[in-house]
Amino acid sequence: MEHRIIVAGIGPGHPAYVLPAAAQAIREAAVLVGGARALADFARLGQRIMIIRGDIPAVMAFIRESLATEDVVAMVSGDPGYYSLLDALRREFPPERISVIPGISSIQFAFARLALPWHDATLLSFHGRQPAEEDLAYLPGRLLGMLTDTKYNSQTIAALLMERGWPPETRAAVCSRLSYEDETIWRTTLEEAARSEARKNCVMVVTESWR
């Protein structure tokens, strides 16, 4: 039987929000791949590990070599189906050799913290990219959930949305360090966010009303 890649979603960060199936796969893994923070939280003695940094080809080469003798568990933040390593893995390996264990995405967690349904939300990512113009355009009643990075942060995204026609008084929630003890949720407006200190690598939720 060919060895497999198990992609385990580890949720927003805190181990309490990792699904039991993912926790078991990580615990039993002989080979474990993940970010530095995830490996610090979950790796145990005896596991062979690979830290995911910027060199994705090196990660793929390590996984390919490891698959000759062992299954490989790849830990990804949030849910594997939303802007994760899964895309790169599918380009390198047949889907039949990949098993995915879902996780709680940071956007899903942010909406839960706000007690806000997200079935009508437009979900976007600013991680190293800018969404299409039509995705950013203002429409009455529109609800956005967005991943941010260091360049596209709470300040620059707020300014960008106002340039696209969003009213300055539009409500925004800037959710940082979700699930950790130092979690913060800043309820503000686009106007205030655009002139305040930038908050980076967080989730932004934008809506005309919390009701």
N, CA, C and O of each residue as an XYZ file, in Angstrom:
844
protein
N       0.850     -1.200      0.000
C       0.000      0.000      0.000
C       0.883      1.246      0.000
O       1.856      1.323      0.750
N       0.539      2.222     -0.846
C       1.298      3.462     -0.881
C       1.051      4.280      0.373
O      -0.057      4.309      0.908
N       2.101      4.941      0.830
C       1.934      5.814      1.982
C       1.214      7.092      1.558
O       1.218      7.476      0.389
N       0.601      7.730      2.542
C      -0.305      8.839      2.262
C       0.142     10.109      2.972
O       0.914     10.077      3.929
N      -0.369     11.227      2.470
C      -0.213     12.525      3.135
C      -1.526     12.825      3.846
O      -2.589     12.838      3.225
N      -1.446     13.061      5.128
C      -2.628     13.422      5.913
C      -2.515     14.904      6.247
O      -1.626     15.313      6.994
N      -3.409     15.698      5.698
C      -3.400     17.141      5.941
C      -4.364     17.421      7.090
O      -5.575     17.247      6.951
N      -3.822     17.852      8.214
C      -4.613     18.037      9.427
C      -4.783     19.517      9.735
O      -3.807     20.221      9.993
N      -6.022     19.982      9.707
C      -6.302     21.352     10.111
C      -6.185     21.478     11.627
O      -6.758     20.679     12.367
N      -5.436     22.489     12.089
C      -5.244     22.648     13.537
C      -5.985     23.854     14.100
O      -5.702     24.304     15.210
N      -6.938     24.375     13.325
C      -7.789     25.430     13.865
C      -7.085     26.766     14.017
O      -6.022     26.978     13.434
N      -7.670     27.672     14.798
C      -7.133     29.035     14.899
C      -5.842     29.131     15.681
O      -5.160     30.152     15.595
N      -5.478     28.108     16.441
C      -4.209     28.173     17.160
C      -4.171     27.380     18.443
O      -3.275     26.557     18.635
N      -5.127     27.611     19.327
C      -5.114     26.943     20.625
C      -5.441     25.456     20.461
O      -6.375     25.109     19.738
N      -4.675     24.566     21.130
C      -4.928     23.122     20.986
C      -6.346     22.699     21.339
O      -6.803     21.659     20.865
N      -7.058     23.471     22.158
C      -8.429     23.109     22.534
C      -9.365     23.078     21.330
O     -10.418     22.442     21.385
N      -9.002     23.751     20.251
C      -9.874     23.830     19.088
C      -9.411     22.937     17.937
O      -9.804     23.140     16.788
N      -8.579     21.954     18.253
C      -8.178     20.959     17.263
C      -9.130     19.769     17.363
O      -9.376     19.267     18.460
N      -9.667     19.313     16.232
C     -10.563     18.159     16.249
C      -9.826     16.914     16.763
O      -8.637     16.749     16.490
N     -10.514     16.041     17.500
C      -9.864     14.829     18.018
C      -9.191     13.993     16.925
O      -8.114     13.443     17.154
N      -9.801     13.889     15.751
C      -9.205     13.109     14.665
C      -7.869     13.699     14.234
O      -6.921     12.961     13.965
N      -7.789     15.022     14.169
C      -6.527     15.671     13.799
C      -5.489     15.490     14.901
O      -4.322     15.218     14.622
N      -5.917     15.640     16.153
C      -4.992     15.468     17.273
C      -4.410     14.060     17.290
O      -3.225     13.881     17.570
N      -5.240     13.054     16.990
C      -4.764     11.679     16.980
C      -3.760     11.462     15.847
O      -2.720     10.834     16.048
N      -4.069     11.975     14.669
C      -3.154     11.817     13.535
C      -1.811     12.473     13.827
O      -0.762     11.918     13.499
N      -1.840     13.644     14.437
C      -0.598     14.358     14.766
C       0.189     13.587     15.823
O       1.409     13.455     15.731
N      -0.513     13.091     16.808
C       0.134     12.366     17.909
C       0.791     11.082     17.416
O       1.862     10.712     17.897
N       0.161     10.398     16.460
C       0.659      9.103     15.992
C       1.614      9.224     14.805
O       2.136      8.213     14.335
N       1.847     10.423     14.320
C       2.668     10.608     13.123
C       4.128     10.247     13.386
O       4.685     10.582     14.431
N       4.733      9.560     12.423
C       6.180      9.342     12.453
C       6.898     10.528     11.805
O       8.012     10.882     12.190
N       6.233     11.138     10.808
C       6.793     12.294     10.097
C       5.780     13.420     10.175
O       4.612     13.242      9.829
N       6.233     14.587     10.634
C       5.323     15.705     10.895
C       5.864     16.968     10.234
O       7.026     17.335     10.410
N       4.995     17.620      9.472
C       5.348     18.848      8.767
C       4.431     19.956      9.269
O       3.234     19.734      9.455
N       4.980     21.147      9.490
C       4.140     22.254      9.938
C       4.950     23.506     10.182
O       6.179     23.492     10.107
N       4.245     24.597     10.477
C       4.911     25.836     10.824
C       5.632     25.711     12.158
O       5.377     24.786     12.930
N       6.534     26.652     12.421
C       7.341     26.586     13.645
C       6.470     26.592     14.891
O       6.719     25.834     15.828
N       5.444     27.449     14.907
C       4.574     27.532     16.087
C       3.796     26.241     16.282
O       3.651     25.770     17.410
N       3.294     25.664     15.195
C       2.530     24.425     15.300
C       3.409     23.283     15.793
O       2.986     22.491     16.635
N       4.623     23.197     15.276
C       5.526     22.134     15.717
C       5.908     22.312     17.184
O       6.037     21.331     17.917
N       6.087     23.557     17.614
C       6.402     23.802     19.024
C       5.258     23.344     19.926
O       5.490     22.879     21.042
N       4.018     23.478     19.438
C       2.847     23.110     20.244
C       2.560     21.609     20.222
O       2.094     21.053     21.216
N       2.839     20.943     19.079
C       2.323     19.589     18.892
C       3.373     18.497     18.708
O       3.091     17.333     18.995
N       4.562     18.830     18.245
C       5.552     17.789     17.966
C       6.016     17.119     19.260
O       6.068     17.744     20.319
N       6.352     15.837     19.147
C       6.847     15.094     20.317
C       8.164     14.423     19.960
O       8.525     14.310     18.789
N       8.871     13.982     20.990
C      10.154     13.333     20.784
C       9.992     12.082     19.912
O       9.039     11.318     20.066
N      10.926     11.898     19.013
C      10.911     10.724     18.150
C      10.310     10.968     16.785
O      10.519     10.173     15.869
N       9.568     12.051     16.628
C       8.994     12.357     15.319
C      10.030     13.057     14.442
O      10.797     13.896     14.916
N      10.042     12.705     13.171
C      10.899     13.427     12.222
C      10.097     14.614     11.701
O       8.972     14.446     11.230
N      10.666     15.801     11.782
C       9.893     17.001     11.488
C      10.523     17.825     10.367
O      11.716     17.728     10.082
N       9.671     18.641      9.746
C      10.103     19.607      8.741
C       9.326     20.885      8.979
O       8.095     20.877      8.989
N      10.041     21.987      9.171
C       9.388     23.278      9.385
C       9.039     23.901      8.034
O       9.884     23.991      7.144
N       7.799     24.323      7.896
C       7.373     25.020      6.677
C       7.797     26.477      6.790
O       7.307     27.216      7.644
N       8.701     26.872      5.930
C       9.118     28.278      5.849
C       8.723     28.784      4.471
O       7.637     28.465      3.987
N       9.581     29.564      3.836
C       9.232     30.085      2.514
C       9.571     29.140      1.381
O       9.089     29.322      0.263
N      10.393     28.128      1.647
C      10.879     27.256      0.582
C       9.936     26.055      0.412
O      10.209     24.965      0.915
N       8.836     26.270     -0.296
C       7.847     25.208     -0.489
C       8.409     24.044     -1.296
O       8.092     22.899     -0.972
N       9.235     24.268     -2.342
C       9.822     23.115     -3.046
C      10.614     22.194     -2.119
O      10.596     20.976     -2.299
N      11.305     22.758     -1.134
C      12.051     21.927     -0.185
C      11.106     21.097      0.671
O      11.402     19.947      0.996
N       9.971     21.679      1.034
C       8.962     20.943      1.809
C       8.416     19.787      0.981
O       8.267     18.675      1.487
N       8.118     20.045     -0.286
C       7.592     18.995     -1.158
C       8.609     17.878     -1.342
O       8.242     16.704     -1.365
N       9.879     18.232     -1.473
C      10.917     17.218     -1.627
C      11.029     16.367     -0.370
O      11.203     15.151     -0.461
N      10.934     16.982      0.792
C      10.987     16.243      2.059
C       9.805     15.283      2.166
O       9.974     14.135      2.576
N       8.619     15.745      1.802
C       7.436     14.887      1.864
C       7.566     13.719      0.898
O       7.260     12.580      1.249
N       8.022     14.002     -0.321
C       8.149     12.941     -1.326
C       9.137     11.864     -0.857
O       8.883     10.669     -1.011
N      10.248     12.293     -0.292
C      11.242     11.342      0.212
C      10.672     10.530      1.377
O      10.884      9.320      1.455
N       9.955     11.193      2.274
C       9.412     10.518      3.453
C       8.342      9.500      3.086
O       8.201      8.478      3.758
N       7.589      9.771      2.026
C       6.502      8.870      1.627
C       6.995      7.497      1.176
O       6.213      6.552      1.076
N       8.288      7.393      0.908
C       8.831      6.096      0.510
C       8.726      5.074      1.635
O       8.664      3.869      1.390
N       8.705      5.577      2.890
C       8.695      4.648      4.033
C       7.604      4.911      5.057
O       7.294      4.026      5.855
N       7.011      6.106      5.058
C       6.061      6.470      6.109
C       4.942      7.347      5.560
O       5.097      8.010      4.534
N       3.802      7.338      6.269
C       2.805      8.389      6.040
C       3.377      9.710      6.550
O       4.235      9.728      7.433
N       2.899     10.793      5.994
C       3.328     12.128      6.423
C       2.105     12.914      6.871
O       1.109     12.976      6.150
N       2.173     13.511      8.049
C       1.104     14.387      8.520
C       1.561     15.835      8.352
O       2.588     16.240      8.896
N       0.789     16.603      7.595
C       1.079     18.024      7.381
C       0.055     18.844      8.153
O      -1.140     18.777      7.865
N       0.516     19.613      9.126
C      -0.370     20.468      9.914
C      -0.518     21.820      9.229
O       0.472     22.439      8.840
N      -1.762     22.272      9.086
C      -2.000     23.599      8.514
C      -2.938     24.371      9.438
O      -3.836     23.796     10.053
N      -2.718     25.666      9.525
C      -3.560     26.508     10.372
C      -4.968     26.585      9.805
O      -5.173     26.511      8.593
N      -5.936     26.735     10.706
C      -7.318     26.884     10.268
C      -7.852     25.623      9.627
O      -7.646     24.522     10.139
N      -8.547     25.782      8.493
C      -9.085     24.651      7.745
C      -8.253     24.453      6.483
O      -7.963     25.427      5.788
N      -7.859     23.211      6.165
C      -7.019     22.977      4.987
C      -7.625     23.459      3.676
O      -6.892     23.750      2.731
N      -8.944     23.549      3.600
C      -9.576     23.941      2.353
C      -9.570     25.425      2.068
O     -10.061     25.856      1.024
N      -9.015     26.227      2.987
C      -9.067     27.682      2.803
C      -7.662     28.264      2.847
O      -7.121     28.530      3.921
N      -7.070     28.463      1.655
C      -5.758     29.089      1.507
C      -4.712     28.436      2.400
O      -4.187     29.065      3.318
N      -4.417     27.176      2.126
C      -3.427     26.460      2.921
C      -2.449     25.733      1.997
O      -2.465     25.915      0.780
N      -1.606     24.913      2.600
C      -0.636     24.114      1.861
C      -1.301     23.083      0.954
O      -0.651     22.521      0.071
N      -2.592     22.831      1.166
C      -3.284     21.814      0.377
C      -3.192     22.080     -1.118
O      -3.036     21.139     -1.897
N      -3.285     23.337     -1.538
C      -3.179     23.662     -2.968
C      -1.860     23.160     -3.535
O      -1.831     22.506     -4.577
N      -0.765     23.472     -2.842
C       0.564     23.070     -3.321
C       0.701     21.547     -3.327
O       1.299     20.981     -4.242
N       0.153     20.891     -2.319
C       0.225     19.430     -2.264
C      -0.514     18.793     -3.436
O      -0.043     17.805     -4.001
N      -1.665     19.350     -3.806
C      -2.443     18.794     -4.921
C      -1.731     18.999     -6.256
O      -1.956     18.241     -7.200
N      -0.881     20.009     -6.341
C      -0.116     20.203     -7.577
C       1.043     19.204     -7.695
O       1.517     18.927     -8.796
N       1.491     18.674     -6.568
C       2.658     17.795     -6.550
C       2.307     16.314     -6.446
O       3.067     15.462     -6.907
N       1.150     16.002     -5.838
C       0.804     14.611     -5.552
C      -0.620     14.317     -6.023
O      -1.464     15.212     -6.032
N      -0.892     13.074     -6.412
C      -2.256     12.718     -6.816
C      -3.216     12.893     -5.641
O      -2.862     12.556     -4.511
N      -4.421     13.411     -5.879
C      -5.387     13.585     -4.794
C      -5.692     12.288     -4.054
O      -6.053     12.312     -2.877
N      -5.545     11.142     -4.750
C      -5.833      9.855     -4.125
C      -4.869      9.537     -2.984
O      -5.153      8.682     -2.145
N      -3.728     10.230     -2.955
C      -2.745      9.977     -1.894
C      -2.858     10.999     -0.765
O      -2.034     11.010      0.149
N      -3.870     11.850     -0.827
C      -4.038     12.903      0.179
C      -5.337     12.684      0.941
O      -6.402     12.539      0.340
N      -5.247     12.660      2.257
C      -6.426     12.638      3.127
C      -6.468     13.957      3.900
O      -5.437     14.451      4.356
N      -7.650     14.512      4.039
C      -7.788     15.818      4.696
C      -8.674     15.696      5.934
O      -9.784     15.165      5.875
N      -8.162     16.194      7.043
C      -8.965     16.305      8.265
C      -9.285     17.778      8.455
O      -8.368     18.576      8.647
N     -10.555     18.168      8.409
C     -10.890     19.598      8.467
C     -10.556     20.208      9.819
O     -10.373     19.511     10.817
N     -10.483     21.527      9.816
C     -10.249     22.273     11.044
C     -11.151     23.487     11.093
O     -11.863     23.773     10.131
N     -11.126     24.197     12.195
C     -11.900     25.430     12.350
C     -11.079     26.572     11.773
O      -9.981     26.855     12.253
N     -11.603     27.225     10.748
C     -10.870     28.335     10.143
C     -10.913     29.554     11.051
O     -11.833     29.707     11.854
N      -9.916     30.418     10.921
C      -9.892     31.637     11.733
C     -11.068     32.547     11.395
O     -11.585     33.243     12.269
N     -11.495     32.546     10.127
C     -12.660     33.356      9.759
C     -13.910     32.798     10.430
O     -14.710     33.555     10.979
N     -14.081     31.484     10.389
C     -15.219     30.857     11.061
C     -15.209     31.191     12.551
O     -16.252     31.490     13.133
N     -14.033     31.139     13.158
C     -13.896     31.429     14.585
C     -14.246     32.891     14.877
O     -14.889     33.184     15.884
N     -13.827     33.803     14.004
C     -14.128     35.217     14.196
C     -15.634     35.474     14.153
O     -16.169     36.197     14.994
N     -16.314     34.880     13.171
C     -17.764     35.055     13.103
C     -18.442     34.481     14.345
O     -19.423     35.041     14.834
N     -17.923     33.369     14.853
C     -18.488     32.787     16.075
C     -18.304     33.741     17.258
O     -19.226     33.939     18.049
N     -17.123     34.325     17.372
C     -16.873     35.280     18.458
C     -17.837     36.475     18.396
O     -18.209     37.042     19.423
N     -18.229     36.841     17.178
C     -19.139     37.979     16.992
C     -20.608     37.558     17.049
O     -21.500     38.395     16.909
N     -20.862     36.254     17.255
C     -22.232     35.714     17.245
C     -22.956     36.145     15.977
O     -24.108     36.576     16.008
N     -22.242     36.015     14.859
C     -22.738     36.513     13.580
C     -22.774     35.379     12.550
O     -21.738     34.773     12.276
N     -23.951     35.078     11.970
C     -24.002     34.060     10.913
C     -23.142     34.486      9.719
O     -23.024     35.674      9.422
N     -22.547     33.509      9.043
C     -21.665     33.858      7.924
C     -22.077     33.206      6.614
O     -21.289     33.156      5.670
N     -23.334     32.697      6.548
C     -23.754     32.036      5.311
C     -23.900     33.011      4.144
O     -23.833     32.587      2.991
N     -24.095     34.303      4.407
C     -24.215     35.279      3.322
C     -22.944     36.104      3.132
O     -22.935     37.058      2.353
N     -21.881     35.746      3.833
C     -20.660     36.547      3.779
C     -19.851     36.265      2.512
O     -19.863     35.151      1.989
N     -19.159     37.278      2.037
C     -18.137     37.127      1.012
C     -16.808     36.951      1.735
O     -16.392     37.828      2.491
N     -16.141     35.825      1.508
C     -14.898     35.517      2.210
C     -13.715     35.787      1.295
O     -13.667     35.297      0.167
N     -12.761     36.572      1.788
C     -11.628     37.018      0.982
C     -10.319     36.795      1.728
O     -10.301     36.684      2.954
N      -9.232     36.731      0.978
C      -7.908     36.664      1.589
C      -7.009     37.737      0.990
O      -6.917     37.886     -0.229
N      -6.349     38.480      1.873
C      -5.350     39.457      1.471
C      -3.939     38.954      1.757
O      -3.000     39.749      1.788
N      -3.773     37.661      1.964
C      -2.447     37.093      2.200
C      -1.653     37.112      0.906
O      -1.812     36.228      0.064
N      -0.803     38.109      0.744
C       0.037     38.186     -0.450
C      -0.719     38.428     -1.727
O      -0.202     38.140     -2.807
N      -1.924     38.946     -1.645
C      -2.738     39.168     -2.839
C      -3.756     40.254     -2.552
O      -4.028     40.578     -1.395
N      -4.318     40.816     -3.616
C      -5.451     41.729     -3.474
C      -6.618     41.131     -4.236
O      -6.486     40.832     -5.423
N      -7.768     40.948     -3.576
C      -8.924     40.359     -4.262
C      -9.369     41.194     -5.459
O      -8.983     42.354     -5.605
N     -10.178     40.588     -6.300
C     -10.685     41.265     -7.492
C     -11.551     42.463     -7.114
O     -12.146     42.496     -6.036
N     -11.613     43.425     -7.995
C     -12.352     44.662     -7.744
C     -13.813     44.389     -7.397
O     -14.374     45.026     -6.505
N     -14.425     43.442     -8.101
C     -15.843     43.177     -7.846
C     -16.064     42.586     -6.450
O     -17.146     42.721     -5.878
N     -15.043     41.940     -5.911
C     -15.175     41.382     -4.563
C     -15.075     42.455     -3.487
O     -15.538     42.256     -2.364
N     -14.474     43.586     -3.826
C     -14.278     44.665     -2.855
C     -15.329     45.764     -2.976
O     -15.437     46.614     -2.092
N     -16.102     45.759     -4.054
C     -17.051     46.839     -4.294
C     -18.137     46.880     -3.224
O     -18.542     45.851     -2.684
N     -18.591     48.078     -2.936
C     -19.655     48.254     -1.936
C     -21.019     47.915     -2.521
O     -21.360     48.336     -3.626
N     -21.787     47.152     -1.765
C     -23.197     46.896     -2.048
C     -23.941     46.964     -0.726
O     -23.460     46.414      0.264
N     -25.094     47.617     -0.669
C     -25.842     47.695      0.592
C     -26.104     46.301      1.156
O     -26.522     45.394      0.437
N     -25.851     46.150      2.442
C     -26.101     44.887      3.112
C     -25.003     43.858      2.971
O     -25.127     42.748      3.489
N     -23.935     44.201      2.284
C     -22.878     43.229      2.052
C     -22.086     42.956      3.341
O     -21.897     43.846      4.169
N     -21.635     41.717      3.487
C     -20.890     41.273      4.662
C     -19.586     40.639      4.182
O     -19.600     39.717      3.367
N     -18.460     41.138      4.692
C     -17.157     40.639      4.296
C     -16.437     39.988      5.470
O     -16.506     40.477      6.598
N     -15.746     38.882      5.201
C     -14.810     38.284      6.153
C     -13.478     38.160      5.458
O     -13.403     37.585      4.372
N     -12.392     38.698      6.070
C     -11.125     38.811      5.353
C      -9.942     38.389      6.197
O      -9.848     38.739      7.373
N      -9.029     37.626      5.585
C      -7.730     37.369      6.176
C      -6.802     38.521      5.802
O      -6.845     39.005      4.671
N      -5.975     38.958      6.728
C      -5.052     40.059      6.464
C      -3.608     39.576      6.601
O      -3.348     38.490      7.120
N      -2.674     40.404      6.127
C      -1.257     40.116      6.354
C      -0.568     41.389      6.836
O      -1.226     42.257      7.410
N       0.731     41.520      6.619
C       1.426     42.700      7.127
C       1.220     43.922      6.227
O       1.103     45.044      6.719
N       1.175     43.702      4.900
C       0.945     44.811      3.966
C      -0.525     45.201      3.939
O      -0.872     46.372      4.092
N      -1.376     44.218      3.746
C      -2.822     44.456      3.753
C      -3.335     44.170      5.160
O      -3.653     43.033      5.508
N      -3.407     45.224      5.951
C      -3.755     45.115      7.364
C      -5.023     45.907      7.658
O      -5.679     46.395      6.738
N      -5.368     46.036      8.931
C      -6.627     46.711      9.286
C      -6.665     48.150      8.779
O      -7.732     48.659      8.436
N      -5.523     48.799      8.732
C      -5.466     50.199      8.285
C      -5.599     50.311      6.773
O      -6.432     51.066      6.271
N      -4.770     49.552      6.041
C      -4.768     49.673      4.579
C      -6.036     49.100      3.956
O      -6.527     49.632      2.960
N      -6.573     48.023      4.528
C      -7.807     47.449      3.983
C      -8.982     48.389      4.205
O      -9.825     48.542      3.321
N      -9.052     49.020      5.372
C     -10.136     49.979      5.631
C     -10.092     51.118      4.619
O     -11.128     51.501      4.076
N      -8.899     51.664      4.358
C      -8.766     52.739      3.381
C      -9.150     52.257      1.983
O      -9.808     52.976      1.231
N      -8.736     51.035      1.640
C      -9.044     50.472      0.327
C     -10.550     50.317      0.131
O     -11.069     50.621     -0.943
N     -11.247     49.850      1.151
C     -12.696     49.675      1.032
C     -13.405     51.018      0.879
O     -14.346     51.134      0.094
N     -12.966     52.022      1.614
C     -13.595     53.345      1.464
C     -13.345     53.907      0.068
O     -14.208     54.585     -0.489
N     -12.172     53.631     -0.502
C     -11.915     54.056     -1.881
C     -12.855     53.362     -2.864
O     -13.149     53.893     -3.935
N     -13.326     52.158     -2.484
C     -14.238     51.406     -3.350
C     -15.697     51.720     -3.060
O     -16.583     51.022     -3.553
N     -15.969     52.758     -2.270
C     -17.329     53.214     -2.065
C     -17.975     52.835     -0.746
O     -19.130     53.189     -0.510
N     -17.254     52.115      0.131
C     -17.837     51.765      1.422
C     -17.946     53.006      2.302
O     -16.983     53.765      2.403
N     -19.093     53.231      2.941
C     -19.256     54.407      3.799
C     -18.257     54.388      4.963
O     -17.974     53.322      5.509
N     -17.732     55.530      5.342
C     -16.763     55.584      6.443
C     -17.307     55.023      7.754
O     -16.546     54.501      8.569
N     -18.633     55.131      7.963
C     -19.227     54.670      9.220
C     -19.513     53.163      9.233
O     -20.061     52.646     10.206
N     -19.143     52.459      8.155
C     -19.343     51.007      8.117
C     -18.661     50.344      9.308
O     -17.531     50.685      9.658
N     -19.361     49.392      9.927
C     -18.817     48.707     11.103
C     -17.723     47.719     10.688
O     -17.798     47.096      9.629
N     -16.726     47.593     11.530
C     -15.649     46.631     11.304
C     -15.249     46.008     12.635
O     -15.242     46.677     13.668
N     -14.921     44.736     12.602
C     -14.353     44.048     13.763
C     -12.993     43.526     13.356
O     -12.862     42.812     12.361
N     -11.980     43.884     14.129
C     -10.612     43.440     13.865
C     -10.260     42.413     14.939
O     -10.136     42.752     16.116
N     -10.101     41.165     14.527
C      -9.972     40.043     15.465
C      -8.543     39.508     15.419
O      -8.107     38.966     14.403
N      -7.828     39.664     16.515
C      -6.415     39.297     16.569
C      -6.171     38.200     17.600
O      -6.854     38.119     18.621
N      -5.179     37.357     17.308
C      -4.748     36.298     18.237
C      -5.923     35.435     18.691
O      -6.051     35.102     19.869
N      -6.759     35.089     17.751
C      -7.973     34.341     18.071
C      -7.657     33.012     18.749
O      -6.774     32.268     18.321
N      -8.395     32.739     19.806
C      -8.341     31.519     20.625
C      -7.254     31.548     21.686
O      -7.250     30.701     22.578
N      -6.323     32.508     21.613
C      -5.267     32.588     22.613
C      -5.701     33.468     23.794
O      -6.706     34.176     23.717
N      -4.932     33.411     24.882
C      -5.286     34.180     26.073
C      -5.254     35.684     25.816
O      -5.993     36.435     26.453
N      -4.413     36.126     24.898
C      -4.315     37.559     24.595
C      -5.165     37.949     23.379
O      -4.895     38.960     22.729
N      -6.178     37.156     23.078
C      -7.118     37.477     21.998
C      -7.724     38.849     22.193
O      -8.084     39.230     23.307
N      -7.837     39.600     21.087
C      -8.516     40.899     21.131
C      -9.480     41.006     19.967
O      -9.191     40.555     18.859
N     -10.639     41.616     20.234
C     -11.607     41.915     19.178
C     -11.943     43.398     19.290
O     -12.574     43.842     20.250
N     -11.511     44.141     18.297
C     -11.682     45.595     18.283
C     -12.850     45.922     17.358
O     -12.767     45.734     16.144
N     -13.936     46.414     17.948
C     -15.100     46.845     17.169
C     -14.940     48.322     16.856
O     -14.794     49.143     17.761
N     -14.967     48.657     15.581
C     -14.651     50.011     15.176
C     -15.422     50.350     13.900
O     -16.397     49.674     13.571
N     -15.004     51.366     13.194
C     -15.544     51.714     11.877
C     -14.401     51.745     10.880
O     -13.232     51.786     11.265
N     -14.740     51.724      9.597
C     -13.695     51.807      8.590
C     -12.908     53.103      8.718
O     -11.686     53.103      8.571
N     -13.585     54.187      8.986
C     -12.912     55.481      9.110
C     -11.894     55.461     10.253
O     -10.758     55.907     10.091
N     -12.310     54.944     11.400
C     -11.402     54.905     12.548
C     -10.254     53.933     12.308
O      -9.112     54.221     12.665
N     -10.547     52.791     11.709
C      -9.494     51.802     11.450
C      -8.442     52.356     10.494
O      -7.253     52.073     10.644
N      -8.879     53.148      9.508
C      -7.956     53.691      8.513
C      -6.985     54.706      9.113
O      -5.894     54.902      8.579
N      -7.364     55.351     10.213
C      -6.467     56.354     10.821
C      -5.858     55.885     12.136
O      -5.222     56.668     12.842
N      -6.048     54.618     12.466
C      -5.488     54.064     13.697
C      -4.292     53.170     13.371
O      -4.020     52.866     12.209
N      -3.601     52.768     14.402
C      -2.445     51.899     14.225
C      -2.872     50.590     13.556
O      -3.909     50.017     13.888
N      -2.058     50.135     12.616
C      -2.383     48.937     11.852
C      -2.309     47.690     12.725
O      -1.392     47.530     13.530
N      -3.287     46.816     12.552
C      -3.269     45.493     13.179
C      -3.121     44.467     12.064
O      -3.884     44.459     11.098
N      -2.123     43.603     12.219
C      -1.689     42.739     11.113
C      -1.957     41.265     11.413
O      -2.124     40.861     12.563
N      -1.991     40.471     10.324
C      -2.172     39.014     10.447
C      -3.348     38.678     11.354
O      -3.231     37.889     12.291
N      -4.475     39.294     11.052
C      -5.686     39.112     11.841
C      -6.849     38.827     10.888
O      -6.652     38.651      9.686
N      -8.049     38.785     11.437
C      -9.264     38.633     10.631
C     -10.071     39.913     10.759
O     -10.257     40.432     11.859
N     -10.551     40.421      9.628
C     -11.452     41.585      9.635
C     -12.826     41.150      9.158
O     -12.962     40.429      8.169
N     -13.831     41.598      9.873
C     -15.225     41.387      9.471
C     -15.849     42.764      9.303
O     -15.794     43.596     10.209
N     -16.444     42.998      8.133
C     -16.991     44.301      7.813
C     -18.450     44.170      7.444
O     -18.820     43.323      6.631
N     -19.290     45.017      8.046
C     -20.730     44.951      7.810
C     -21.343     46.297      8.145
O     -20.758     47.085      8.888
N     -22.522     46.560      7.599
C     -23.210     47.814      7.917
C     -23.840     47.772      9.304
O     -24.035     48.812      9.933
N     -24.159     46.571      9.780
C     -24.810     46.450     11.081
C     -24.504     45.099     11.678
O     -24.415     44.111     10.950
N     -24.340     45.028     12.998
C     -24.151     43.748     13.688
C     -25.450     43.006     13.869
O     -25.436     41.857     14.311
N     -26.584     43.620     13.544
C     -27.897     42.967     13.755
C     -28.249     42.103     12.553
O     -29.307     41.473     12.534
